């Protein structure tokens, strides 16, 4: 049955004539609209006819509202084709159709949040962490740790610059200052890299656990976050080794994670290529309510990818190609320029990593808020899903790195420090910049000796009193 906006219906046994649709004013009362939307979109048994009757009665002119019975209004609704919902099942809402524009469009758009919250839908797992509905501080705990890690390095940078300006700290504090710098930097960089890996795994788990139909919202959000992470964290695995000329044999971890992430990303793309499309949606909520969320998610993702792409290009030209060009020429002061660029590159890299982590946190938080505004709640499913795996991706590298650092600090075994910490040792002599406390001297050593984690030459400074 096709929708006819000008149809009029005569009921011979009744004292009223149904007016044309274009003469009706459909309700903006959101409770009435939401009830009708729930029955129209989900075909809820038992209340469908009653909700339709209320919805259409409110649209009648005041003089006609008390004339038809509920049964007559329901007949009128069926005659108009309003009960024909087959076009909704495997496609998005056709907002250009006469049925949408003439009957439901204005009311639904005016009460969109109430409409979406009224539709029976299980929700998505909380993408910020374990789905502990009702305990907001517990749900947010994984993002708290990410926010702390995203803030520590910029704070450390300011502290480090202050130390450089005032001179080196006393000897009893020197070791702890140095270890704190390496600890925070190692935790931060490794967290960024492993978070990328875990998000890919989480997205694959969500897509692999999907039903034959539906769950398009979860699949699409997982895919968008994975795209963001792969692009944002891609060069984080490369810059430390390139910047400090570390060989692949000495520090293979960055390349191993890089290639693993690329493989996982190809798997993810192949799984999500079909299921992320709305052709396979059977959830009325996803059909009607998630279109705006997915559009905003894609805009956020591709905007971040564009900004990061420009930044990586600039940093690659300045901090990777620059030192290599200096190495190949016999320019006066080339060694000093290379060291200066590497020192600058270290801090630019730290700021970039912090920026990416904060952008990631903001992106996930915005998407979570968009879902909550539309659905009103998150899924209470206790099964492992995207939120739980993503939370593990934040916690696990942090815990692993802290354990390794504690082992090194208490057992004096510095070989357990991360590759990022090893890279930063090269800049330690630049840190003191010739300023040492009374009674201290700088020991001249080759770079290889200074980087030997198993020797006592970790700190290129000794005291005359020892």
Order of alpha helices (4+ residues) and beta strands (2+ residues): beta-beta-alpha-alpha-alpha-alpha-alpha-alpha-alpha-alpha-alpha-alpha-alpha-alpha-alpha-alpha-alpha-alpha-alpha-alpha-beta-alpha-beta
